[in-house]
Amino acid sequence: MAALSPAASAPSAPSATSLPIPAAVIVFPGSNGDRDLFEALQQTGFAPRYVRDSEELPADVALVGLPGGYSYGDYWRAGMLASRARAMRGLHAVHARGGLILGICNGFQILTSAGLLPGALTYNSPPRFQHRWLSVGVTAAAAGSPWFAGLAAGTSLTLPIAHAEGAYRFPHVETAATLPVEPAIPLCYAQNPNGSQGDAAAVLDASGRILGIMPHPERAIDATLGSTDGRRLFVAARDFLRAQAGRKVPAEVRP
């Protein structure tokens, strides 16, 4: 029998472009949604790793997620202490090289406190903890954002909420020559549960690559949980980064 050629006998090593996309989940004291976010990323073509808030972000990550929870016990104001953490200093570099940043619930609060998103979040009106599934609608402001690629304005998503300080307040930025600047709101509540101005359920920065969202997309990635609509945001993010970097990532990993 003829000998096998080296090419036939030895499996080829995976190329760098076939690997999942590097991602980081920053874990703060009091985070409780870090595992949910880690698994959502893992199931949609990312290679996430946990990074403590006292550590530096790895230089290769293309996406950084800030999970829900009660960072530092929400002392002083939700998200404020966490916004000064060492790991947060690396977000500017991630953004500058074209990466994506996601803040969910408490992560959204942290991003506003850090000045990476406009506005602020305060106590729900009426002041009580809200936790349930609800509908949010995609708006025209989502156009052009990698997080909402393929989601037309008017699309309805079913996502869960769980927060006490989710009422969004617009920043007041105006001069004698300009009108107040309103933030880009890509998602609006169908029925406002917390008194957010403009029914805002999420906010984007000017680039469309930093997303703060009060509902939990990472808890809506499996039909057994009640919805798979959250998966659509993670898949859109993956596809954007794959196209941006020329990566060829594997298909979604199903649970």
C-alpha positions in Angstrom: 0.0 0.0 0.0 1.3 3.4 -0.9 2.5 5.6 1.9 0.4 8.5 2.9 1.8 11.9 2.0 2.6 14.2 4.9 -0.3 16.4 3.9 -2.7 13.5 4.1 -1.4 11.9 7.3 -1.0 15.0 9.5 -4.0 17.2 10.4 -3.5 20.8 9.5 -3.2 23.3 12.4 -6.1 25.7 12.7 -5.3 29.1 11.3 -5.7 32.2 13.5 -8.6 33.3 11.3 -10.6 30.2 12.2 -10.6 30.8 15.9 -13.5 32.4 18.0 -13.3 36.1 18.6 -11.4 37.1 21.8 -13.7 38.8 24.4 -13.6 39.8 28.0 -16.2 39.9 30.8 -15.2 42.3 33.5 -16.1 41.0 37.0 -16.7 43.5 39.7 -17.3 42.8 43.4 -21.0 42.3 43.4 -21.5 41.3 39.8 -24.1 38.5 39.4 -24.6 38.4 35.6 -21.1 37.6 34.6 -21.6 33.9 34.0 -24.8 34.5 32.0 -22.8 37.0 29.8 -19.8 34.6 29.5 -22.1 31.8 28.3 -24.0 34.0 25.9 -20.7 35.0 24.3 -19.4 31.5 24.3 -22.5 30.2 22.5 -22.3 32.8 19.7 -18.8 32.5 18.4 -16.7 34.3 21.0 -13.8 33.1 23.2 -14.6 35.0 26.4 -12.4 35.2 29.5 -13.1 36.7 32.9 -11.1 39.7 33.9 -11.2 41.1 37.4 -11.9 44.7 37.8 -8.4 45.1 39.4 -6.7 43.7 36.4 -5.7 45.1 33.0 -7.7 44.1 29.9 -5.9 41.7 27.6 -4.6 43.5 24.5 -6.2 41.1 22.0 -9.9 41.4 23.0 -12.3 42.7 20.4 -15.3 42.8 22.6 -15.7 43.8 26.3 -18.8 43.1 28.3 -19.8 44.7 31.6 -22.4 42.4 33.4 -25.4 43.1 35.5 -25.3 43.0 39.3 -24.6 45.3 42.2 -20.9 46.4 41.7 -19.5 47.5 45.0 -22.9 47.1 46.6 -24.2 50.1 44.6 -22.6 52.3 47.4 -22.8 56.1 46.7 -24.4 55.6 43.3 -24.9 52.5 41.1 -21.9 52.0 38.9 -19.8 55.0 40.2 -17.1 53.1 42.1 -16.8 50.4 39.4 -16.3 53.1 36.8 -13.0 54.0 38.4 -11.7 50.4 38.3 -8.4 49.5 36.7 -9.9 47.3 34.0 -12.1 50.2 32.9 -9.0 52.2 31.7 -8.5 49.8 28.8 -11.9 50.4 27.3 -10.7 53.5 25.4 -8.1 51.4 23.6 -10.6 48.6 22.7 -12.9 51.3 21.2 -10.0 53.0 19.4 -9.1 49.9 17.6 -12.6 49.2 16.4 -13.8 46.9 19.2 -17.2 46.7 20.8 -18.3 47.5 24.3 -21.5 46.2 26.0 -22.8 47.3 29.4 -25.9 45.4 30.6 -28.0 46.7 33.5 -25.4 47.6 36.1 -22.9 47.6 33.2 -25.0 50.3 31.6 -24.8 52.3 34.8 -21.0 51.9 34.9 -20.6 53.1 31.3 -22.6 56.3 32.0 -20.7 56.9 35.2 -17.4 56.5 33.3 -18.5 59.0 30.7 -18.4 56.5 27.9 -22.2 57.0 27.4 -24.2 60.2 27.8 -26.8 60.7 30.5 -27.4 58.9 33.8 -29.5 56.2 35.4 -31.5 56.7 38.6 -34.2 55.1 40.7 -37.2 53.6 39.0 -40.4 55.6 39.0 -42.3 54.4 41.0 -39.3 53.5 43.2 -39.3 49.7 43.3 -37.4 46.7 41.9 -38.8 45.6 38.6 -38.3 42.1 37.2 -40.2 40.6 34.3 -40.2 39.9 30.6 -41.3 42.7 28.4 -41.2 44.0 24.8 -38.8 46.6 23.4 -38.9 48.1 19.9 -35.9 48.8 17.6 -35.8 52.4 16.6 -34.3 54.3 13.6 -31.4 55.3 15.9 -30.2 51.7 15.7 -29.3 52.0 12.0 -25.6 51.7 11.4 -24.8 50.2 14.8 -23.1 46.8 14.7 -25.2 45.6 17.6 -28.4 45.9 15.6 -27.4 44.8 12.1 -30.3 43.1 10.4 -32.8 44.5 12.8 -35.1 46.9 11.1 -36.8 49.8 12.8 -40.0 48.6 14.3 -38.7 45.1 15.1 -40.0 43.9 18.5 -37.7 42.0 20.9 -38.7 40.1 24.0 -36.2 40.5 26.8 -36.2 40.3 30.6 -35.5 43.2 33.1 -34.3 43.1 36.7 -33.4 46.5 38.1 -34.1 49.2 40.7 -32.2 52.0 39.1 -33.1 51.8 35.4 -34.7 55.2 34.8 -32.6 56.9 32.1 -32.1 60.7 32.2 -31.0 62.7 29.1 -27.8 64.8 29.4 -28.4 68.5 29.4 -25.9 69.8 26.8 -26.7 73.1 25.1 -25.2 76.4 24.2 -26.7 79.6 23.0 -26.2 78.4 19.4 -27.5 74.9 19.7 -30.5 72.9 20.9 -30.1 70.3 23.6 -28.3 67.2 22.4 -30.4 64.0 22.7 -28.7 60.6 22.9 -29.1 57.8 20.3 -31.8 55.5 21.7 -31.8 52.2 19.7 -34.4 50.4 21.9 -37.6 51.8 23.5 -39.9 50.1 25.9 -43.4 49.2 24.6 -44.6 49.9 28.1 -42.2 51.9 30.2 -41.5 50.1 33.4 -39.2 52.6 35.1 -39.9 56.1 34.0 -37.0 56.4 31.6 -37.1 59.6 29.5 -38.1 58.8 25.9 -39.0 55.2 27.0 -35.3 54.5 26.6 -34.3 50.9 27.1 -30.8 51.3 25.6 -28.3 54.0 24.6 -25.5 54.1 22.0 -22.4 56.3 21.8 -21.7 58.4 18.7 -19.8 55.5 17.0 -22.7 53.0 17.6 -20.1 50.5 19.0 -20.7 51.2 22.7 -24.1 49.9 23.9 -25.7 50.3 27.2 -28.8 48.3 27.7 -31.1 47.9 30.7 -32.9 44.7 29.7 -30.8 41.5 29.7 -30.1 40.1 26.2 -27.7 37.5 27.7 -30.7 35.9 29.5 -32.6 35.6 26.2 -30.5 33.3 24.2 -32.3 30.0 24.6 -35.9 29.2 23.9 -36.2 27.3 27.2 -35.6 30.6 29.0 -38.5 32.3 27.2 -36.9 34.0 24.2 -33.9 33.9 21.8 -34.1 37.6 20.8 -31.0 38.5 22.8 -29.0 36.1 20.7 -29.6 38.4 17.7 -27.5 41.2 19.3 -24.5 38.9 20.0 -24.6 37.3 16.6 -24.7 40.8 14.9 -21.7 41.8 17.0 -19.8 38.6 16.0 -20.6 39.1 12.4 -19.4 42.7 12.5 -16.1 41.8 14.1 -15.6 38.8 11.8 -16.0 41.1 8.8 -13.9 43.8 10.3 -10.9 41.6 11.0 -11.4 39.1 8.2 -11.9 36.3 10.7 -13.7 33.1 9.8 -15.4 32.0 13.0 -17.3 28.8 13.6 -21.0 28.6 13.4 -22.9 29.3 16.6 -22.3 26.7 19.3 -25.6 25.4 20.5 -26.1 24.4 24.1 
